Amino acid sequence: MNILAQKLSQQSLPQYIYNPGQYGLSPNNSNVKVQNNKAKTSIFYINDIHGQVPKMQRLVSASHHAGMNAAKNGADILKVCAGDTFIGSDEKRNLAAARFLDTAGIHAQTLGNHEFDITASICGNLLKDSKVKTLGMNLNFPNDSSPLAQNVLKSTIVEGDSGEKYGLIGVQPSDLASRIKKKEILEGITTDDKEQTMRELQEEVNKLKQQGINKIILLSHEGNAVEREIAQKVSGIDVIIGGHSHDLIEGVTQGENLLYSPIGEPVVITQAGRDGNHYGVLNLEFNDDGQITYVQNNIMDTNIHNPNMVMTKTIDSILGKSPEIGNLNHVDPIPKNNLLEENPWADFVADAIRTNLDADIVLINSANFRGSVDHGVVTERDITSIFPFNNKLFKVKLNEEDLVDAIKQCGKSLTAKNSKPGIMQVSGLTYSLDAQGNLTSLYYIDKQGNKKQIDINHPDEDKIYTAVYDEFLVGGGDDLEMLERDDDEIIERYSFDKDKVTIDYIKSLSQPFDVRKDGRIQITQ
């Protein structure tokens, strides 16, 4: 057995076999007929890649492997993406992402909020030559002439090698307008609210049913909470491949990601986390009426696959070959919930900024980190992929009271439903939160390593620190208005983001180097 096959065999392969009578549904019910004829289907799915170019190279290999496995098992293969493959305003990076979808053989995708970072027009232009069907049932365009309007369908039908036909529908986040940087980038595009989206979904499902399509997959960037509602309120959808909420949904669990439609048919919901760290393979069997009789949901680690050479050459042709800057000996694993735990890369990057830009403290919002780098040779592109937003850095005067208020505000994320905005990643500080997110201690660490406690109940508004953080926080992003700075409080505006500082710092280190978390943020029970 080769190494890849061995790693794949070690993955957990939970399964669920649908028994209608088990849940109060009679096998004689006209809605649930158990028959011997079976359609076998394997769905390769990804979501929320967020422009992670190094992961794209491995995901192409994963896609090809999933296709070969499906063929070997006599199953149709469907390859789908639930949005946020693009991110940020770098047109070349997003072009590479568009080429990735083609190279991976993705049949259909839905758009996420980050596809609009680059503006609706440029997004449409990048997709116009793609073989991938882009689905957006609940998008409203101001006119039909926009590049994106010409490249978006409400649904599509894919025919497998077996001759079976599958209906695919796509929906965007109903809260799209509130999940983008500037309203102008939407260029007049709106999305229907949740209730309207569900009504229109039912109409689109009915249209597919009238065409004889009884196996229907929804590609959704609504987030798991809304996707659970859709499963239980819209009839005729069999599978929901989700995104937006960054859930890593492993296996199949009754009542969690195995739900039932209004007419009692099983609906499977799944999602593969974020940043391309994982992908999913959903194996299914359908009876002649298009109802699921068997399902097996496999979440796989992207890193078990080697980078695909074709994708690597494609990326190099678009972005240029990336210079090697160092050799990573060890990296601690990134947290399962990137928003609620200390991140080893955040420690490393914040320390790099503090050193190179001569600051007392550095603040980085947790959501700014969109990936990690594996051990081995590290390139400039690896580091840039962690920070795709290209937010410029600022050096500012920050008083102690605003500092404490910001960390307290971020601490509330521990009990927030969506974990937003996430705890604050830091350098020059160490702090503790209790399980409810209350700040219990905070210390300033000077450049000589001396530790001084900050009074979190009575911070000194006259005590000023030289702080570095990015333009998103300087603008009060994530409701952190206390971090906004007036012109007279801005010491320096830099023309670069965190990646450049980190790259310069890595070059200055003795090689190889390590990336480890050191416990500067503690969550106590």
N, C-alpha and C positions, 0 to 999 in steps of 0.2 A: 504494500500500500504506500503510495507516495505521500509526501508531507501534507499537501493540500487535502487529499482525501482523508488522511488521518484526522486533521483538524476539523473537517466537516463532519466526520463521523462522531466527534466528541460533542457536537452541538446538541442541545436538547431539542427533541422533536415531539412536542406534545400534540395530541390529536383529539378530535371530538367526532363521534359518529352520531348523526341525528336520528333519534327515534321519536317519531311524532307522538305515539301513545304515551311516552314518558311524561310529556308536559300537557296532558289533557286533550291532545288532538287525536282524533280517531284516524287511523290509516285509511278508513273508508270516506273520510271527509273529502269533498270535491276539491278542496284547496290543498290537500296533502295526499298525494298518491305515491306510494312506494312501488317503484317498478325496477325491473332488472336492468333495463337499458341505462347506461351511465355515460355522461360526458365528463372526461377527465381534463382538468384545467390547472395550469400552474401560473401564478401571477408573481412576477418579479416586480417589487415596488420600492420606490425611494421617495423621500420628501425632505424639504428644508435643507438642501445641500449648502446653501448660503455661499456659493462661489468658491467652495473649497477645491481648488484645482488639484492638489496632490491626491485628494480622495477620489476625484473624478477618474484619474488614471487607473485606480484599483477597481472602481465600480464598473468600469467597462469590462474588465476581466471577470468580475462577479456576474455581470449580465450574460456574458457568453457562456459561463459555466452553468448558469441557471437554464439557459436555452438547451444546452446539451443534455442536461439531466431530464428536462421535460421530454425531449425527443426519445431518450432512452426508455422512459416510462410510459410512452404512448400518450402523452398529454399535450394539449394545445398550450402554447406559451403566450402570455400577454405581458408586456413590459410597460409599466406606467409610472408617472411621477405626479405627486400631489402638491407641487408648487414650491416657490422660493428656491429655485435653482440659481437664479440671478441674485446679485446683491451689490449695492453700492453704485457709484457713478462711473466706474472705469469701463469704458465701452469695449476695450480689447478683452478684459477679463470676462465680461458677459458674452462676448462673441465666442470665446473658448467654451463657456458653459453651454451655449446653443449647439456648438459642434459636438460637445459631449453627449447631449441627448440623442443626436443622430448616430454617433459612433456606437453608443450603447444599444441602439435599435429600439428606443422607446417608441411605443405605438401612439401614446397619447399623454398629454399633460394638462393640468389645470394651472392657472396663474395664481401666484401668491401675492402678498403685498410688496415684497422686495423686487418683483419683476418690474415694478413701476419706479424704482429708485433712479433708473436711467432715463425716465420720462416715457410716457405711453407711446409716442411716435418712434423713438429709437428702439424700444422693445419690439414694436411691430415690424420695424425694418430688419431687426436681427432674426426674426422668426419667419420672414416671408419666404425664404428659400429652404426652410426646414421640411423634412419628411414627416416630422412629428405633428400629429393633430393637436391643436391647442383648443381646449374646451372652456367655455365661460358662459354658462346658461343664465346667470343672474347679473351679468354686466349690461349696462345701458350706455350706448355711445351717442354723443351729441349729433353725429352724422355718420354716414356709411363710408365716407371717403378717408377716414383716418387709417393709417397703416395697420393699426392693431385690429380695428373693426373688420378689415378684409381678411384677417388671419385667425379669427376666433369663431368656432362653431358651438352650438348649444350641446350637441351630442354627435357621436359617430358610431359606426358599426364596424367591428373587426371580425373577419372570418378566419378561424383557425385552420390548421392543416387538415383537421378531421372533417371540415365542412361545417362545424358548429359555428353559430354566429353569436356575438356578444355585443351588447349595447353599452357604450361608455358615455357618461355625462360628467360635466365639470362644473363646480361652483367655486366662487371666490369668497373671501371673508366679507360678511355683511357689514363689518366695521372697518372696511378698507380705508375710508377717508380719515379715520383716526389712527391708522397704523402706518402712515407715510410721513415723510419729512416735511414736505410742502404740498399744499393742496394743488398748486399749479401743475405739478408733474402728472396729475391725472388727466389734464387737458379736457375737462368737462365730463369725464367718465364717472358714472356712479354705479353703486351696487344696490340691489333690492334688500330691504330689511329681511330679518330671519323668517317672519311669517309669510311674507310674499314669496320668498325663495322656496319655501316648502310647498306652497300652492303651485308654483310654476314647475317645481320638480315633479310633482304628481302628474301634471299635464304632459311633461316630457317623457316620463316613464310610460304613460298611457299611449303616447304616439309610437314609442318603440314596440310596445305590446301589439298594437294594431298592425305592425309590420311583421309580426311573427317572432319577435325577439323576446325570449323569456329568461335570459341570463343577463342581468344588468348590474354594472359596476359603477359606483359613483366615486369620482376623484374630487376630494373636498379639501379646501383650505379654510374651512370654517373653525377648526379646532374641535377637540374631542367632545366637549360639553354639548355643542350644537349638533355634532355628528350623531351622538346618542339620541338626541331628540328626533332627528331626521329618521333614524332607523325605526323608531316606534310610532312615527306619525305619517310616514309616506309608505305606501304599499308598492311592492314590486321590485324594490332594490334588494339585491342579494348580498353585495359586498360594498363596504365603504372603505376606501383607502384614504386615510386622513392626513392632515398636516396642520401647521400653524401653531399648535399647542406644544409641539416638541415631545410628545409622549412616546416612550419606548414600550410598545405593547407586545409582550411575549406570550406565546401560547394562545389558548382559547379558553375563556372562563365564562361559564353560564352567568348571566346577569351583569357582566362587566363589558366584555366585547363580543358576546354572543347574546343578541337581543331578538325580539320578535316584532314583526310588522303588525299593523292593525288587523290583518287577516290571518295572523298566526304563523307566518312563514319566517324561518330563521334568517337573521341578518348578521353578518360577521363584520366587525370593525377592527381595523388595525392601523398601525403607524410605526415608523422606524426611527423615532428620535430626531436628531438634528445633526447638521454639519457633516453628513456623510460618514459618520463613525460606524453606522450599521445600515444594513439593507434587509429587506424581507422577502421571503418566498412563501406564498400562500398556495397550498395544494388543495384542490377541491374536486369533488364529484357531484354531479347534478343528475337528477332523474329527468324523465322526458318532459315533465312539466316545468323544468327549470328551477326546481327547488334543491337546495343544498342537502346532500345526504351524508357527506363526509368532508371534514376540513382539518387541515394540519397547518399551523402557522409557525414558521421558522424565522427567528431573528438571528442574523448572522453578523459577525465581526468583519468589517471591510478589510481590515489589515491582514487577514489570512490570505488575501490575494496579492499577487505581484502586480506592479503597474503595467498596463497594456502599452506595448511599444507604439502602436499606431496612434493611440491617444496622446502619448508623450510627444511624438513628432508633430502632431497637429497643434498641440499647445505651444511647443517651441517655435513653430512657424508663425503663430499669432503673437506670442508674447516675447519671443526671443529666448535663447538658452539662458537659464538662470545661473549666475555665478555661485560656486560653492563658497561658504563662509566659515564653516567649522564642522566639528564632528561631535555629535551628541552621544555621550557615554550612557547616561541614564536619565529617564524622565518619569516622575511619579504620574500615575494615572490621573486624568482629569476627573473631577467629581461627576457623579451620575446626574445630579441636579446642579448645573453650572451656576445657577443664580443664588444658591443657598449655602455654598461651602467655599472655603479657601481653595483657590486654584493655583497649582504650582507654577503655571505659566504666568499668571498674574503677578505672583511674587517676583519671578525672575524679571519680567518686563518692567514692573514698577521700580524695582531696584536699579535696573539699567537706566531708566529715565532720571531717577534721583541722582545717580552718580554722574551721568553725562551732562545733565542740565543744571546741576548744582542747586538742588531744591531741598527744603526742609522735609517736605512731605509730598507724596504723589497719591492721587486718587484716580481710580479707574472703575467705571460702572461695570458690573459683572457681565451684562449682556453684550459688552463690546467684544468679548472673546468668542470667536466663532470657529474654534478648532484647536488642534494640537499638532505637534510634530513628533514623528517616531524617532527612536534612536538611530544613529548612523549619520551619514553625510547630510548636512543641512545646507539648503540653498536660500538665497534671498527670497525666492518665491514662496518657500515654505513659511517664512516668517510673515511675509505680506499677506498670505492667505488667512492668517489668524485675525487680521484687522482689515476687513474689506471695505469699511465705511469711508476711509480716507478723511477722518476728522482731524483738523489741525490742532496742535498743542498750544496751550497758553501757560505762561508763568504769571501768577497773580499773588496779590496780598489777600490772605484769608484769615479772618479773626477766629479765635477759639470758639466763640459761641456758634458761629455758622458751621464750623467744622463738626462740633458735637451734634448740632441739629441735623446735619446731613447724614451722619452715621446712624442716628436714631431713626430717621425717616426710612433709611434703607433697611434697618433691622426689622421693620414692620413686615417686610417681605416673607418672613418665616411663617406668618399666619395668613398672608394674603392668598386668595383663591388661585391666582395665576402666578404666584411667586414674584410678582413685579414690584419694584424695579430690580430686585436682587440686592444682596448685601454689597457694601462697598469694599473693593479690593484696594490694598494700601501698601505704601512703603513709608518708613519713618514713624510708623504707628503700630501698636498692637492693641487688640481690644477683645472683649468677651460679650456675648449675647446669651440671654437665657432662652429656653425653648419657645417662649412666646415672642421673642424678638426684642426684648427690652435690653438696652445697653446697660451692662453691670460694671464694666471697668474700661478705662481707656488710658493708654500711656503713649507719651511721645518719646521716641528714641533718637537722640542726636547723632551726629556723624561720628562721634567717638564711641558710640555704643552706650552712652549713659541713658538711663531710663527715668523719666519723670512722669508722675501720675497727673492726669488732668481731672479736675473736679467736674464730673459729668452733670451734677445737679446745679452747680453755680459756675459755669465756664466764664473765663475772663474775656469780655468783648474787646478789651484793649490789647490783649496779647495777639500779636500778628505773626503768622507763619508764611514763609515763601512756599507756595504750593504750585504744582504743575498738574493740570488736568486738561481735557480736550474741549473743543468748541461746543460739543453737545451739552456738556455739563456747565460750561460758562454761560450758555444760553438758558440754563434752568431746566434742561431736559429731564424726563421721567419725574416731573413734579418736584424737582430739587431746586426750587426758586432761591433758597438760601445760598446756593453756589454761584448765582449770577453775579457778575462783577461790572462795576462802572469803569469808564475809561481810565480814571485816575487810580484804579486798583489793579490795572493790568500793567505788569512789569515788562513783558515781552510777548509778542505774537510770533510763533514759529510757522514756517512754511511746510511743515511735514507732520506726519502722524507718528504713532508709537513704533511702527515697523522700522523706520529709518534709524531711530535711536537704538533699537534692539539689535539691528544688524551691525551697527558700528560697535556696540558693546561686545557682541559675540566675537567680532574680529580682534578685539583687544585682549580676549581671554587666553589663558594657556589652554591648549587643546589636548585631549577632549574635555568637554565640560558637562556638568550635570544640571538638571532642572528639578528641584525638590521643594515641597512646601515645608515651612518651618514652624507652623503652629501659631503664626501671628494673629490668626482669627480663631477664636474658640467659641463653640456653641455648647453651652452647658445644659444638662437636663434638670 
